[in-house]
Amino acid sequence: MKSILKIGAAALVLAATNFAAMAGPALKALDTDNDGTVDLAEAKAGAGKVFDRLERDKDGTLDRKELKGRISKKDWPAADPDKDGTLTNDEYLVIVETVFKRADPDNDGTLDSKELKTKDGQALLRLTR
């Protein structure tokens, strides 16, 4: 059991490292107005595409399996306020906005590559990529 936990922890570290390395390319992919930053509308647009791509069974919701670890255990209660175990597109976009605001400590309404490399920035990238 301990070895399984160690493997799982190693996989999470590797995934976090990969997302940090992707901050530059992710910024370019999300930055549709090419101003060098990602604003909330751009993040939500990216997240909407992710929602549509993951929502394969066409029931209008994503369950934890479909989300593939994009939402942390800590964020799940806020993401799923009706506690039905699934997220609608609107619920998904609310958690995207919540994580975006956490990743924007200077409250300027945009995220640069430095902010995207933070823990909260990485959480946002998981929701939008």
C-alpha positions as CSV (number, residue, x, y, z in Angstrom):
1,M,0.0,0.0,0.0
2,K,2.8,2.4,0.8
3,S,4.5,1.8,-2.5
4,I,1.2,2.6,-4.3
5,L,1.0,5.9,-2.4
6,K,4.6,6.7,-3.2
7,I,4.0,6.0,-6.9
8,G,0.8,8.2,-6.8
9,A,2.7,11.0,-5.1
10,A,5.5,10.8,-7.6
11,A,3.0,11.0,-10.4
12,L,1.4,14.1,-8.9
13,V,4.8,15.8,-8.6
14,L,5.6,14.9,-12.2
15,A,2.3,16.2,-13.4
16,A,2.8,19.5,-11.4
17,T,6.3,19.8,-12.9
18,N,4.9,19.3,-16.4
19,F,2.2,21.9,-15.9
20,A,4.8,24.4,-14.6
21,A,6.8,23.8,-17.8
22,M,3.7,24.4,-19.8
23,A,3.0,27.8,-18.4
24,G,4.6,29.6,-21.3
25,P,2.8,27.6,-24.1
26,A,-0.4,27.6,-22.1
27,L,-0.3,31.4,-21.8
28,K,0.1,31.6,-25.6
29,A,-2.8,29.2,-26.1
30,L,-5.2,31.0,-23.8
31,D,-4.1,34.5,-24.6
32,T,-6.4,35.1,-27.6
33,D,-5.8,38.9,-27.7
34,N,-2.0,38.4,-27.6
35,D,-1.4,40.9,-24.8
36,G,0.9,38.6,-22.9
37,T,-1.6,37.8,-20.1
38,V,-4.7,35.7,-19.6
39,D,-7.9,37.5,-18.4
40,L,-10.9,35.8,-16.9
41,A,-12.9,35.7,-20.2
42,E,-9.9,34.0,-21.9
43,A,-9.6,31.5,-19.0
44,K,-13.4,30.8,-19.2
45,A,-13.2,30.3,-23.0
46,G,-10.5,27.8,-22.6
47,A,-12.3,26.0,-19.8
48,G,-15.5,25.9,-21.9
49,K,-13.6,24.0,-24.6
50,V,-12.2,21.6,-21.9
51,F,-15.7,21.0,-20.5
52,D,-17.0,20.2,-24.0
53,R,-14.1,17.9,-24.8
54,L,-14.4,16.0,-21.5
55,E,-18.2,15.7,-21.6
56,R,-18.3,12.6,-23.8
57,D,-21.5,11.0,-22.6
58,K,-23.5,14.1,-23.5
59,D,-25.5,14.3,-20.2
60,G,-24.5,18.0,-19.7
61,T,-22.3,17.3,-16.7
62,L,-18.9,16.1,-15.8
63,D,-18.3,13.6,-13.0
64,R,-15.0,13.0,-11.2
65,K,-14.0,10.3,-13.6
66,E,-14.5,12.6,-16.6
67,L,-12.7,15.4,-14.9
68,K,-9.5,13.3,-14.6
69,G,-8.2,15.0,-11.5
70,R,-8.6,18.6,-12.7
71,I,-10.3,19.7,-9.5
72,S,-8.6,19.1,-6.1
73,K,-10.4,17.6,-3.2
74,K,-10.1,20.9,-1.5
75,D,-12.0,22.7,-4.3
76,W,-14.6,20.0,-4.9
77,P,-17.2,21.2,-2.3
78,A,-17.1,24.7,-3.8
79,A,-17.3,23.3,-7.3
80,D,-20.3,21.0,-6.5
81,P,-22.5,23.1,-4.3
82,D,-25.6,20.9,-5.0
83,K,-23.6,17.9,-3.9
84,D,-24.8,15.7,-6.8
85,G,-21.3,14.4,-7.6
86,T,-21.3,16.1,-11.0
87,L,-20.5,19.6,-12.4
88,T,-22.6,21.5,-15.0
89,N,-20.8,23.8,-17.3
90,D,-21.9,26.7,-15.1
91,E,-20.5,25.1,-12.0
92,Y,-17.3,24.3,-13.8
93,L,-17.0,28.0,-14.8
94,V,-17.6,29.1,-11.3
95,I,-14.7,27.1,-10.0
96,V,-12.6,28.4,-12.9
97,E,-13.4,31.9,-11.7
98,T,-12.6,31.1,-8.1
99,V,-9.2,29.5,-9.0
100,F,-8.5,32.4,-11.3
101,K,-9.0,35.0,-8.5
102,R,-6.7,33.0,-6.2
103,A,-4.0,33.0,-9.0
104,D,-4.3,36.8,-9.3
105,P,-2.8,38.0,-6.0
106,D,-2.3,41.6,-7.4
107,N,-6.0,41.7,-8.4
108,D,-5.2,43.3,-11.8
109,G,-7.6,40.9,-13.5
110,T,-5.0,39.2,-15.6
111,L,-2.5,36.4,-15.1
112,D,1.0,36.6,-16.5
113,S,3.4,33.6,-17.0
114,K,4.8,34.1,-13.5
115,E,1.4,33.9,-11.9
116,L,0.5,30.8,-14.0
117,K,3.6,29.1,-12.5
118,T,2.2,29.4,-9.0
119,K,0.2,26.6,-7.3
120,D,-3.1,28.3,-8.1
121,G,-1.9,29.2,-11.6
122,Q,-1.2,25.5,-12.2
123,A,-4.6,24.6,-10.8
124,L,-6.1,27.0,-13.4
125,L,-4.2,25.5,-16.2
126,R,-5.5,22.0,-15.3
127,L,-9.0,23.5,-15.7
128,T,-8.3,25.3,-19.0
129,R,-6.1,22.8,-20.9
